[in-house]
């Protein structure tokens, strides 16, 4: 074990040339980041999760009730023993062959069975009230930590001149404010990583999981080798945009259409400009070029920048989804209401939806026989809806 620890904490990997761990030991004159400090984030993450439960129960829920947000979930699928057995024991996403077999067995048309499975999947999703409470918690935390980070960074020289991130590196003392900022951010993302398995499951579950892992790795990594100055810039930049996103989602759940549209538009502009503009020009420029010029490269420097480039790839992916969602919303707006967070194919939506007409028919009619399936599809296409897709995002 001692040999493994010695290999893992190899100074030639973590630190620049001619710098040792002894140089970063705490003294009476100065305090430096220590790897064991990160252990504080684990119990704090549990505390943050418990605070979230209390916040959602005693603050967010009453606010949602005051906004008349209903606690009931999606419309339930009509009871059917055969389909329910297939859903629970075999598959939640039946293929075409199984759909045809069920259609013959039940004397239902395929489209009705597809809608039944879609409603049955949605039935397990959280209610709008639950989603509002989750967004309100994240909004509150992001707003708090962004305000704290901005007030802290306004007093630092590296906010205005990023070269200060590397002057006298890594012998840069750790202040109490900076230590608090780092540990709280790390604890929050640890709580998000764990709660992702209990929160609503979205289409981009794996991407979000990768994002949380990358963020936790970057925060931990930059703390251990004292890249905390550039780390604070990175955290503050991300928190600013997340505040707008959660605010837009809250407005959407509360059916404040105009506010939702405005917040989403502001969010989209800030996200794309900050993640595809400010991040590479401000953050990547200093970590790749200014640090190379002042400190020079070393093994962990390459890993740190590799993680940042991975984060940039995720930024590009989400920017693509935002532009895609906005374009669909604009196209839909030409024919009706413009709702960027509730378009029919929102790639981050946690609900599967069909057209309003389809859902209304399913709620008010008895299952069709297979003999009428072809006629119904033709009528649906003639009305301008086109073939009903098996599943929407």
N, C-alpha and C positions, 0 to 999 in steps of 0.2 A: 504493500500500500504506500509506503514511503517513497518507493521508487516511482510509482505511478504519479503521485503528487508532485514529485520533483520534476518528472517529465512534463506534466501538464503546466506547471508554473515556471517553465523554462524562461529565464530572463531574456534570452536572445530572441524568443518569439514575441513576448509581450511588450518589451521596452526597447527604446532606441539604443543605438550603439553607445557603450560606455556608461549606461545607466543600469543600476541594480535595484532590487527590492529594498535594500537597506537605505537607499537614497530617499525612498518614499515612506519610511517609517515615521510615525507621529512623534513629534518633539514638543517641548514646552513652547517653542516659538511658532510652530506651524502644524496644522493637521492636514493629512492627505487621505484620499479615498483608500479604504481597506476592503478586501474581498469579503471578509466576514460581515461587513455592514449590510450586505445584500440579504443576509438571513433575516433581517428585521422585516423584509417585505412579505415573508410568508404569513406570519401571524397577523400582520397589518392587512393583508389581502382578505383574510377571514373576517376581520373586523369591518372592512369596507363592504363585504358581501352582506353581513348582518345589518349594517347601517342601511344598505340598499333595501333590504326586506322591510325594515321599520319605516323608511322613507316612503316606499310604495304603499304601504298599508295605511299610514296615518297622515300623509301629506298628498301624495300623487293621486290616490284613490278619491279622497274628498274633492280635490280639484277637478277630477274627471267627472264626478257626479254633478258638480256645480255647472259643468259645461254640457250636461245632459248626454254624456257618452254612455251608451248602453253596455251592460255587462254580458249580454247574451252573445254567443259566438255565431259562426256561420250557420246557414240553414242546414238542418240535419237531413240525411238521406232517408228515404222511406224504408221501414224495416223489411228485410228480405233475408231469410235464413241461408239460402244458397249463395247469394252474392257475399254475404257477410262471412261465410265460411271460407270462400275463396280469398277474400280480402285479408282475413286474419291468419290463415294457415298456408296460403300458397303465394299470392302476389298482390301488391297494391297497384301495380301497373300492368294489367293483362295485355298480352299481345293480340294481334289481329285474329290468330287462329283460336285462341281461347274465347275472345269476344264473340266470334261466330258460333262456337259451341254453346256458350251461355245463352245466346240469342235464340237458338233452336230449343234449348232446354226450357227456357222461361216463356217463350213466345213473345219476347220483347225485341224491339229493333235495336241495332248495334249502338246507335247514337244515344238512346236512353240509358243503355248500360254504361256507356262511356261517361255520361253525365252523373250517373249514380256513383261510380268510382271516384269521380272528381269531387263530388259533394262529400263522399265518405272520407276522402283524404283531408279535405278542408275541415271536416268535423273535428279532427284532432288538433287543429290549430288554435292558438290562443284567441281570446276575444279582443275586440277593439280596445276595451278598457285595459286589458293586460298589456297590450302593445303601447298604449298611451303612457301607462305607468313606467314601463321600461324606458321609453324615450325621454320622459321627464326626468328620470334619475340620471341618465347619461347627460342630458342637457345641463342639469344642475352641476354635476361634477365638472364637465368640460368648461362651463362658464367660470366656476370657482378657480380651477387650476390654471386656466388661461389668464384670468385677472391677476392671480398671484404671480405667474411667470412673467407677465408683462411689467408689473410693478418692480419685480426683481431685476429684470434685464435692463430697464431704463437707467439703472444706476451703474451698469457695467460698461466697460470700454469696448468689449468685443461685440456688442450689439451694433455699434456704429462703425467699427473697423474689425472685420473678421480676422485679420492677421494677428490680432491680439489673442486669438485662440491658441496660437502656437508660440508666442513669445515666452521664452524661458520654460518651454514644455520639456519634460512633464513635471518640473518642480513648481507647480502652481498650487498654492494652499487652497484647501476646501473650506468654504464658509458654512455656517449653520443653515442659512437660507438655501444655499445650493444643495446641501445634503438633504434637507427636508423635501425640496422640489423633486429630487431624483427618486427618493424612496417612496414618496406618495404616488408618483407616476408609475413606477414599477409595480407597486402593490395593486393599483387599479387595473393595469393590464393583466396581471396575474388573475385577478378576480374575474375579468372578462373572459380569459382563456378557459377557466373552469365553468363559469356560468353559461358559456356558449352551448354546453351540452344540455342545459336545462331551459334555456330561452327558446324562442321560436326558431325553427330550423329553416334557413333561407337557401335559395339556389346556390349562393356563393359561400356555403358553409366552409368548404375546404380552403377557398381563397382567404376568407376571414381568419381561419385558423392559422394559415401560413402568415398572414399579416400580424397577428398577435404574437406568434413565435418570433418573427423577425424583429418586431418592436421590442419585445422582452430581451432578445439577444443583443440588440443594439444598445439598449439602456444599460444592461449588465456589463457588456463588453466595454463600453465607453467609460463606465464608472471605474472598472478595475484598473484600466491603464490611464486613467485621469484625463480622458478626452471630454470632460464634463462641460467645458465651455461651449464647444460646438454642439454638444448634446442638448443643452438648454435651448439653443436656437432651433434645433430640430423639433423638440417637443412643443414649444410655443407656436411654431408655424402650423403644426398639425392640429393642435387643440382649437385654434381660431376657426378653422373650417368645420370641424366636428360640431361646434356650437350651432352653426347655421343649419347643418343637416338635421340635427335632432329637433331644432325649433320648427323646421318645415314639416317634419313628420308629425309633430304634435298638432300643428295647425290642420294637417290633413285628417288626422283622427278626430279632431273636434269639428270637422266640416266647415272650417273657416276658409272658404275657397280662395277669396282674394288674397288673404294673408299667406296662404300656402303657395300660391303662384308667385307672389313677390319674393318670399323667402327662398323658394327653390331657384328662382332666377339669380338671386344674389349668391346663393350657395354655389350654383354651377359656375358662375363667373369667377368667384373666389377660388374654388377648387381647381379649376383648370389653370388659372393664372398663377396660383401658388405652387401647385404640384408639378406643373409642366414648365413654369417660368421661374418663379422665385427659388424653388428647391434646387434645380440644377445650376442656376446662375449664382445663387448665394451660398447654399450648403455644399453642393458637390464641387464647386469652384474652390472653396477654401480647404476641403478635405483632400482633394486630389492635387491641386496645383500650389496653393499657398503653403500647405503643410510640407509638400515635397521641397519647396524652395527653402523653407526655414528649418525644418527638422530632418527631412530626408525620409525615404521609405524604409520600412523594416517589416518582418513577416506579419505581425498583427495589424499593421497599417493596411496591408493588402486585404486582409479579411474584413476589416471594418468598412473599407470602401466597396468591397464586394456585396456586403449586406445592404449598404446604401443604394447600390445599383439595383439590387433585387427589389428594394422598396420603390425605386423609381419605376421599375417594370410594373409593379402593382398599381402605382399611380396612373400609368398609361392605360392599364386595363380598365380601371374605374372611370377614367376620363372618357374612354370609348363608350362605356355603358351610360354615362350621364348624357353625352351627346346623342346617343341612340334613343334614350328615353325622351329627351327634349324634342327630338325630331318627330317621334311618334305622337307626343303630346300636341305639338303644333299642328300636325296633320289632322289629329282628331278634333282639335279646336276649330278647324274650319267647318266642321259639321255639327259641333255642339260645344259642350263644356271643355275647357282646357284644364286638365288636372295632371301635372307632371308626375305626381307620386301615385297615381291610380290608373295609369294607362293600361290597356288590355295586355300589353306584353312588357311590363316593367321587369327588367332582368333581375332586380333585387327584391321583387315582391315576395312576401311570405304566403300569399294566397294564390291558388289556381282559380281562374275565372273563366266563364264562358260568356257569350253575349247575353244581355239582359233579357232578350226575347226567349232564348233557350232556357234560362233559369226560371223565367215566369211560366213557360209551358210545362216544365217539369213539375213545378209546384202545384199546378192547377189541373193537370190531366192525368189520366190513367196510362199505363205503359202501352205503347203501340205494338201492334203485331208486326212481324217481319214483312208481311205482305205489303204494308203501307210505307215501308222504310224508303223505298226508291222515290215515291211520290213526295214524301216530306222533304227529302234532300233537294229535289228539283225546285220545290216551292221556296225553300230556304235560299238557294242560289239565285232564284229569279228575283227575290226581294233585295238582292244586293249584298248578302252576308257572305257568300262564298261557302265552300265546304267547311264544315266545323272541324277545327284542328283537334287532335286527340288531347292536347294539353297546352295551356298557356302558361307563361311564366307568371 
